[in-house]
Amino acid sequence: MRLSIGVRLFPVILALAAVSGLAVPAARADEKWHHLGELQAGKEPAEVTVNREISKVRIICKAETLVINTVVVREGAAKTPIEVAKKFAKDEEYVVDLGGRKMVTGLRISNPGTGRYLLSVR
């Protein structure tokens, strides 16, 4: 008798775990990132408006080879350059930690050459 009750309750337990976030941590992890768009590397640095409090910047290479030299974090008139100096392969991900939460107005990304990448913040 106990086994039949457990078998009937198993789908209910799974559903409750999924609703509470216990069964799907991978899906919830990406929800924390705010996607700013897909950008194309080129001769000129990419200028991206952020206007939010963030602590991390995520770059994911989506096509070709990508080179990111620096990410300049703008907080109003203040500018903080962060050296990345990294060559990315397709689907490679890199997270720039800002060392705490900052009210960022924009990012300037030095990205010479070719390649496309996704830019997200949190």
N, C-alpha and C positions, 0 to 999 in steps of 0.2 A: 504494500500500500504506500509506504513512504517513497519508494522509487518512482511510482507513477506521479505523485505530487511534485517531486523534484523535476521530473522530465517535463511536466506541464509548466512549471515555473521558470525553467531555464530560459525560454525566449523573453520572458518578462524581465528577468535579471539582466540579460544582454542589452535589452532596450534601455533600461534604466542606467546601465553603465555607459552606454553610448551618449545618452542625453547629458549625463553628468561630466562627460569628457574623459572618462577613464578608459574607454575602449578605442578612442581615436586621437592619441596625442600628436601624431604626425600632421593631421589635418588642422588641428588647432594651432600648431606652432607657426604655420605660415600666416594665420589670421592676424598676428601681431605686427606684421610688416605692412607699411603703407606704400603701395607701388606708385612711383613717380613717372614711370614710363619706360619705353624701349628707345634707346638712343643709338645714333650712328657715330662712330669715331670719325675724326677728320682733322683737318689742319688747325681749325680754331677750337679752343676749349668749349666744352658744353656748359651753358649757364642754365641752372635749374632752380625754379622757385620752390621753396619748402614751406615757410611760414608756419612752423609748428615746433613744439619742444621734442627733441630727439636725443638719442644717445648712441645710435649706430647707423652706419650707412652700408648697405649690401649691394655688391656688384656681381652680376652673373653674366658671363660671356655667352652669347647665343649664336654667334656666327663668326667664322674665320678666326684669326688670331687677333687678340686685343692687347694693347699696351696702355696702362694707366700710370702716368708719372706722379701727379699730385691731385689731391682733393682739397680745395680751399673752402673752408667753412665760414660762411658770412653770418655774423650776428649783428645786424644793423650795419654800422660803419666799420666795426671790427672784423678783421680777416685773420683766420688761423690756417696756414697751409699745413697739410699732413702729407708727408712723402709716402707714396705707395711703391713706385718704381717696380712694377710687376708686369710680366707678360703672361696673359691668360690663354689657356686652351679652351676650345668649345666646351660649354657646360661647367666650366670651373667657376667656383664661387669664392668671394673674398669679402670679409666684413671688416670695416674700419670702425674701431671703437673710439668714441670721442672723449672718453674718460669721465663720463657723467652726463647728466641731462643738460642740454643747452637749447635756448630759444633761437633756432636757426632760421634765418630769412632766405638763405639760398646756398647753393653749392656751385662751385666752378671746378669742372673736372678736365684736367689736361689729358687728352686722349688722342695722340697722333696716330696716323696710319689708318688702317681699315678695321672692320669688325663692328658688331652690334652687341649691345648689352642691356640688361634690365637693371634699373636702379630702384632701390627700395630703401625706406628708412623706418626706424622705430625708436 
